Amino acid sequence: MATLCGCSAFLALFVLIAALLTTFSAAGSGVTWPAVCLALITGLLSLWLRRLRERDGGTDRRVCVLVLGDIGRSPRMQYHVLSLSKHRYYVTLVGFLDTKPHQDVLREDRIKIISVAEVKGLQVGPKVLTYVTKVMVQSLQLLRVLLKMELQSHILMQNPPGLPGIAVSWLVCVLRGSRFVIDWHNYGYTIMSLSHGSTHPVVRLAKWYEHFFGPLATHSLCVTNAMKDDLQKNWGIKATTLYDRPASIFRETPLKLRHELFTRLANTHPQFKHSRCEDVDGEVETTVFSVRDLTDDAVALRAERPALLISSTSWTEDEDFSILLKALEEYEDFIKGGACLPSLVCVITGKGPQKQHYRKLIDSLHLEHVKICTPWLEAEDYPALLGSADLGVCLHKSSSGLDLPMKVVDMFGCCLPVCAIHFSCLHELVKHEENGLIFRDSQELAEQLKSLLSEFPSSEGRLGAFRRNLQTSKGQRWDDNWDQNVLPLITAP
């Protein structure tokens, strides 16, 4: 009803102004038709802008979170949304819905999800034309969505991807009087340079774009102190470091839940099945890792179980999984050469553009003691599997050298030691010989696997020591970290 009354008043005022100006023009008062048109346009724009900025009692409690990517694969932005909701903000989450968001996001009444379609651009002609048309269409799509929704106190967006999201969000915030917050996960132009090269015109344009529009935000967040310093020195942006921290769902998985997860995975992935039937009477339920006694529901891990190695990825160019595959081949050779090492089940989770390429490489391997599977896990199963694993591997190499892999943060939340490939600011997260190891190539990774798993499944070796270090030095969780660093920015007058 309020909207209808507002539209009626707007229309009545427009008719009144038009009638007056037309009367002046007809009466020969010297007012020309171009002047009439200009005055009408100016009046209409003023009225439209005033309407866009109309605040109500709930405006200060509304925040839009924008992800120009798959919401289900954007955990940090989902954590932002949940933190805002816990503080009784009403959140509109805008992004692609390719995969299901976390259940907590879906069932929270204060969170509204607006799905936008991923734009492909013109599919004929040169690639530059495809890219330009994609940006233009997506700009119009975002403008429509952001201008149509209720007035928000803030727009919080993830970068990258930031083209055209940063420019559109900034424009909408100017028009509507909202505050604009960018959460810098990395630099988009550095990711583009991996496939195009740093001198490509599109990469240079993307760099200019981020440098021009980035400083226009009201506030900026970033993921490392190294990025904070770089933003200040080279971009003129004063950012707040919000380290990725594990959500409360990332923890060591109880034994019974491990077995239930292994049993579910065994239905679709034979690597989790136990091939030998140990009880003809069917009194036990078995997986390759665990046994459940059906008579008393007791669950135990197998003494001769393989080690569970896990890595997660978006299958993009900043992660070279041939390093892990070569290391696994060398590990196989260690066993065949007589080394006393456990078999391995290696789980690589995730979706992305290069998955099929690596699937073909995996299928071409002929490994007897190493089994590899590449499942896509539901949001609830992923932390449970991390909490059930024996060792994590991270192959993320930052395109800018300034961001940190969130997968390692989640692994540490589950007290899971990690072997991670070296890059410049990794030391802010992985402490070599304390909570994991840092490697530079496949040979070094293979030697680390051999060393860490040489006493498996005993907890007395280096692997057990790393896990105990993680258990005793549990750091700040996401909620406390967010309350300390982001909430003051949102509540500031």
Disulfide bonds with the S-S distance in Angstrom:
none
